[in-house]
Structures are given as C-alpha cells and as structure tokens.
Amino acid sequence: MLDHKTEEHDVIDLMAAIGDQAKAASGPLAIATTKQKNSALEAMAKAIVADRETILAANAQDMKNAQASGMAGSFLDRLKLDSGRIQAMADGILAIAALDDPVGTIIAGWERPNGLKIERVRTPLGVIGVIYESRPNVTADAGALCLKAGNAVILRGGSDSIHSSRAIHACLVRGLQSAGLPEHAIQLVPVSDRAAVGEMLKGLGGTIDVIIPRGGKNLIERVQSEARVPVFAHLEGLCHVYVDRSAELDMARAIVVNSKMRRTGICGAAETLLVDRAVADTHLIPLLDALSNAGCEIRASDDVKKAYPVAMQASEKDWTSEYLAPIISVRLVDGVEGAIAHIARYSSNHTESIIAEDPAATERFMNEVNSAILLHNASTQFADGGEFGMGAEIGIATGKMHARGPVGVEQLTSFKYKVHGHGQIRP
C-alpha cells in the first residue's frame, strides 16, 4: 500500500503532466480557425445529447453518494441532472459556437503623427484553471467557453460530481478529436485529492495563466489566500432587492418572489429584501405574504417583525448570509439612500435590483451602488451569462480587475498591440 508521501508525489507528478499537456495544446489552439473551433463545439453538443443516458447514469451515482453523505438540498439541486438540463448543456454549447470569435478582433486602432499604425487585438489568455463544486454543467460551459476564446483549460470539479463530470468531459474530448484539435485542450483532473487543487493554485510550474474558482465561500477563500497566479474572483452571491416607494406593487411582488424562489441555490438568488419605509403600510405585508405562500422563510428586522409577527427574528448574521435556500432576510430602509447604505455595508458586490418607477431614484441606485450587476424592474435571477447573450458563463466575477460580472468569451481573452511602420526609428 502506498504511503501518504508517495501518494502526494503521484498527485504532483500527475498535475505537472496535465500542466505540460495544457501548455502544449494552447499553442495550436490559439491559432485555430473559427471553423475548427465551431466544428468541435457542434460535435461536443451532439455527443452530449447522444450520451444522455450515460451521463444520467453517472449523475445518478453522484446523487446517491451525495444523499448518503447528507448534502444540503440546495447543493443537491446544483448537482442533479435531468434530460432538460442535459439538453440545456448542449444548447449552451451551440449558443457559444454561434457567438463571434473574439480572437483576433481589433478592439481599437489609431495612427500616430509619425505614421505608426497601432492596433489593440484580442488574444487568448493561454491556459485557464477552473476549480468548481457540485455543478457538473460547469464542465461543459467552462470547456466550451475556453475553447471558443482559444484557451486550453484544466477543469477540477468537486468530488461530489466526479462521475457526471467525467461522462461530460468524454463528450468534449470527442468533439476536439473530430475537429482535429489537441485533445489535451480540455482536461479534467481525474482525482479528487485536495492536493491537486493546491498544485493548480501554485500554477503548475508556470503553465497556468489564470485561475477561476466557482463554488462556496470556503473554496473561494482558499483560492484567494493560496493562489500564486491571477484569480477571477467570485465571492458570495449576497444579492439584494430594493422596493422603492414608487414601485408598482404587482410588479414588485412578482419580481421579489422570482428573485428568491425561482432557484434558491444559485448565486443570483436574492438573499435580502429591502422595502422603503414610506410604503410599509401598503407594500410590506403583500410582499411577505407572497414569499411565505411560495414556501420562503422570512427573517425580519425589529420593525418588520412588529408588522409581521409570524416572521423569525433576524440577527446581524442574517444580513451577511448567502442562504442558498428558501430563506430571506427583510428590512425597512429610509428610501433609496437607506437601501444604498445597507448594500454598501453588507453586499458581496454581486447583483442588486431596484424596483421603482421614479427615474431619479433609479438613476441614483444605478450610479451609487458598486456591484457587478445592477437591475431595474427585473429579477436578480437574470444574473447569468446566458441571459446576457454570452452563450454561457464560467461564473460571475465580483472583483474589479480585468473581468467583472458574467465571465464569457470576451472576458477570457487578453490583448496585444500590433504596431505597423514603414521604416520609422525613434530620435
């Protein structure tokens, strides 16, 4: 039997080989034609549909193991695949194929007085490491997006979804092979050992150019504290809906319930409802009744609980909790200024929505709230790259450098400058 040190060295050697293979694949991938990449993506989508039963069987094994381990309902929802979700994966890949190829796009161009012609041109990032939990569909989304942007990718899914991810990954590899692209352009780490994550965070000997984490708070904190390569950070989805005094009640009711209850386990689900104190008498109770009737537990501030005694008392922790469950914290605020102040103190800068008819209140909210995604009179559940027309996303970046909001194909590129002269020298 191998001892711990031997096993650790095996993982280090495995990950080093994966890094080298990804680096080797990134060269030809960066210059692959749009036709080649789209051909691979279309073949991947067909393979996923054709292998539906194999993927469902693998997912059933993951679900069985997750249920036996006592996994929370919100995580089981993320993990579960059915025929509809498999078809959605295939459709998402086809949507990515239909997007314009960002590689080689001239972002800007200008001519200097000395005659030099300068172009800023989109280029692939190189090799991307994606570390994620629970969601097996990320295997397809991340693989397809990185390919379209000309990047090689190393995927490290959670141990809870390993069978599902392997089945999906096999379809992606078939697509690459059918288009004559390097099969190591999309690699799935085949072991669930946590040491594999550690090696990725070290950069695999300089072969990884950027890390994208997608998962819970513990994963994100580990990535941010240990990574030696750039990170596209996705913190918690601590999303707020603010109902202004000018909001139409029927619209507010529909948006609030959808924002919280459509899918409670996604990062775009609303976790806190803020209601303008000026309409507490007319709007608060109908909104809380609608949430309660939809099966949502309400955790209320003192003034909200006084008006709605059946609610649970909120604690300070509730304002910083990403429930990922049918629970919402509710507070009255003094107009848009109060909403902005609460969000500034507690938000994770992911997604916020204002429901209002007053243009001044809306403009102030949109200008002063500093989150990656802001919505007006729309559900927070639209915080999704697919809904933004990006085909799909790897995640929602909440940082301020390079990528922010949904991370799609354009966000997976960098740029270089092409400078054309006709003999100029610098005096």
N, C-alpha and C positions, 0 to 999 in steps of 0.2 A: 504494500500500500504506500502511495506517495505521501511524504510528509508535507507540512504546510509550506515550507520554503521551496520545495520542489514544485508544488502546485503554483505558487506565486510566480516563480521563474517561467513556468509554462505559459501563464497568462501574459507576462511581459513580452515573451518571445512571440506569442500569438498576435498581440496587439501591434508590435513592431512590424510584423509581416503585413498586417492589414494596412498600416500606415504607408508602408513602402508601395504596396499594390495600388492604393488610392492615389498616391503621388504619381505613379507611373501612368495611371489611367487619366489623370487630369490633363496631361499634355494633349493627347489626341482629342479629348472631349472638348477642350477649349476652342479647337478649330473645326469641330464637327459642323456640318451644314445643318441648316434649319430642317431640311428634308429628312436627314438622317435622324435627328432628334425626334421629330414628329412621328416618323415611322416607328421608332422604338416605343414612344408613348402610346400610339394606337395599338401596337401589338401587346403592350402591357395591359391595357384596358380589356382587350379581347381575352387575354389569358385569365384575368381575374374573374370575368364572367364565366368562362369555360370551366374554371376550377372552383366554382361556387361551393359545391358540396364538400370538397376537400378543405376549403377554408372554414366552412361552417363546422365541420367535424373537429378541426383543430381548435376553433374557438370554444366549442362545447367542452373540450378538455380543460381549457383555461378557465372557463366559467365554473366548472366543477371544482377545480382546485381553489379558486378564489372564494367560492361559497364555503368550502370546507375550512378555509383559513379565517372566516368571519369578516371578510371585506365589506366595507360600508356600501349601502345601496347606491350612493352617488358614483362610487368607483365601479361598481358592477355595471351601471348604466354606460359608463365610458368604455368598459371592456367589451360589452356584448355586441355581437354582430348578428344581423339577420339578412334576409335576401335583399331588403330595401337598402340597408346600409352598405352591403357589398356592391349593389348597383350604383349607389351614390359614389363609392370609391372609383368605380370605373368611369362614371360620368365626369367626376372631378379631374381625372387624368386626361380625358378627352378635351375638357374645357381648357386645361393647361396647354395641350397641343394646339388649340385654336388661338392662343394668345400670340401676339407679336413676339418675335425673338429679340430679347434685349441686347444680346451680344453683338457688338459692332455698331450699335446705334450711336449716332453723333448727338451728344447731349447739347453741345454748344460749339460754335465756330466763329472765328473772327480773324481779321487781318491787321497786322501791326504796321505802323508807318514805314518801317524798313522793308516791308514786303513779305515778312514771315507770315505764313498761314497756319493758324493754330486750331486744332480740333480736340475737344474732350470727348472720348469714346468709351462706351461701356465695355467692360471686360469681366470675365468670371472671377470670383474670389479665389478659386483654387480647389482646396479640399475643405469640406464642411463636416464638422462632427455634430450630430444631433442626438441628444440624450433625452429620452421621454419615458413616461409612465402610462400604464393602463391602456391608452388608446391605440389599438392596432392599426386604425386607419391612418395614423401619422406615418406609418411605414410607407404607404402608397403616396400620400400627399408630399412628404418630405423628399422621397426618392424622385418623384416626377418633377417637382419644382426645381430641385438642384440640377437635374439633368437638363431641363429647359434653359436654365441660366448658365449651362456649360460647366458646372461644377461636379467633381467627384464627391461622394458623400459616404460617411461611415455612420451607420444607424445603430444606436444602442437602446433597444426598447426595454421595458421593465420585465422582470422575471414572471410577473403575473400574465403577460400577454405573449410569452415567448413562442408558443406553438402557433398562435394566429399570425404573428409577425413572420415566422419562418415560411408559412404557407403563402403569404402575400409576397414576400421577398422572392420566392422562387418564380413567381409570375413576372416580377420586374426583371429578373436576370434573363428570362426567356425573351422578353422584349428587347433587351440590349443585344442579345446574341442575334436575333432575327434582323436587326438593323446594322449588324457589323460593327457595333460599338464595344469597347472593352467591358467585359462582364464584371470587372472589379470597379467600375464606375459607381456602382451602388452596392455597398457591402453591409451586411448585418452581422454585428458581433454575435458569435454563436454561443457564448457563455453568459451566465447570469452573475458571475462573480463580480462583486463590487470593485475589485482591484482593476477590472477593465475600465471602469469609469475613471478611476484615478490616473491610469495611463493616458486616457484621452485628454484629461484636464492638463496633463503635463505637455501635451502637444505631439506625442508620438515622434519624438526626435525632430521636431520642426516640420513634420508633414501636414499637420492640421493648421489651417489658416484662421478659422473662427469656430467657436462652439455655440450651439443654440440649444438651451435647455427648455423642456416643456414638461412641467409636472408640478408637484406640490411645493410648499414653502421649504421643506427640508432639502429637497433636491436643489432648488434654486440657490438657497443659502450655501450649500456645499460647493456648487459650481462657482459662485461668485467669490468664495473665500479661497478656493484651491486652484482656479484656472490660471494658467500661465500664458494663455492665448486670449485674444479678444472674445468677448461674450456679447451676444444679442440677448439682453436680459428680459425675461418675462416674469414679473413679480406676481403677487396675488391679483385676482380679478375682484377687487373690492369696489364694486360698481354701485353708483347712486342714481336714483330717480328723484328729481325735484318737481313737485307740483306747485306751480305758481298761482297766485290769486286770480290771474287772467285765464287759467286753464279751463277748457270745456270739460265738464265732469264726465260725460260718457266716454270721451276720448281718453281722459286720464285713467279711468277705470280699466279700459281695455289694454292700454299700454302698460300700466303697472302690473296687472295680472300676467300679461305675456312676458314682461321683462323678468319676472321672478319665476313663473311656473312652467313656461314652455319646456325648458330643460333646466333643471336646477343644478345639474352637475357640471355645467360649462363655465368657462371663465367670464363670459359675457352676461351671466345671470345677475340680476340686481340683488344686492345684499342689504341695502339701506334705502328706505323711503323717507324723503324729507317733504313735509307739507307746509305751505305758507300758513302761518298762524291766522292771517286775515280771512282764510276760508275754512278754518277748522270746523265751524258750525255747519257748513254746507257740504264739504268735500271729504272730511276725515272719515266719518262713520261709513259712508258708502264705499270708500276705498278699502277700508279694513274688512268690511263685510264681504266684499268681493274676493279678497285674498283668503279670508277664512273659509268661505264656501268652496274655494278651489283647493283646500287642504293645506293651507300655509299656516304655520305657527307664527304668532306675532309677538315680538319682544319690544315693549314700549317704554319710552321715557315717562317721567312722572306725570306730565300734563296729558300725554296721550293715554296713559293707563287710567287716569281720572275720568277721561271721556269714554274710555272703552275698557271697563273693568275686567273683562274676560281675558285680556292680553296678559302675557307674562311680563314681569318687571325686567327691563333691560339693565345690564350692568355696563361699566365702562368698557369691558372686554368686547361687548357686542358691537361697538362701533368700529372695532378693528378686526372683526371676524369675517372670513370668507367661508360661509356656511357650506356651500355646495350641496344644499339640502333645502327642503321646503320650510325655511325659516327666514324671517326678515325682521330687521330692526327698524323702528319707526320713531321719528322725532318731528316736533313742530319747530319751525325756524321763522325768524323775522324777515320775511321776504327774500328776494334773490341775494341780498347781501349776506343774510344769515346762512343761506344754502352754500354760497361760495366759501364762507368762513369754515363751515363744517367740513366741506370737501377738502379744503386746503389742509386741515388738521388730520383727517383720517384716511383720505383716499390713497390707493396704491397707484394712482395716475393711469389707470387702465381705460375705463369707459364711464361716462356720465351722460344722463339725459335730462333735459328740461322740457316740461310740458307747459306751454304758455302760448297765449295769443298776443301778448304785449311785445312789440318789436324791441322796445328799449330794454326790457328785462332779458329777452332772448340774446340780444347783442352783448349785453354786459356779461351774461353767463358764458357765452361762447368766447369772449375776449379774455376774461379773467380766470377761468378755470383752466388749469395747465395739465390736462390729461391727454393721453394719446388720441382718444376718440371722443368726440362730443356730438350728441344727437339732439335734435329739436323735434318734438312731437313724433317720436319714433322709439320703438323698443330697444333696450340695450342688447337684445339678442341678435341684432344686426351687426354686432362687433365680430365680423368674420370676413376673412379674405374672399371667400366665395361670394358672399353677399356684396362685396365691394367691386365685384367684377374681375378679381385677380385670379380666378380659376380655383385657387385653394390657398392655404397659408401653412406655414410651419408653426406659427404662433403669433401672439400679439406682443410686440416689443414695447416695454414701458420706459426704457431709457431714452436718452436724448441724443446719443451719438449714432450716426450712420442710419440705422433702421429704427423707425418708430411706427407704432400701430401694426396692422397686419403685415407680416413678412412674406411677400410674394416674390415673383421672379426678378423684378427690378431691384428689390432690396437685397437680393442675393448676388448682386454684381458690385464691382468697384469701377474705376475708370483709369484711363491713362491718357496722356497728351500726345498727339501726333503733330509734329511741327514740320512744315514743308518750306524749304527755302530754295533759292537759286544762286547759291554761292556766297550768301551773307557771312561775314565774320564780324566779331564784336570788337569795336575800337577800344 
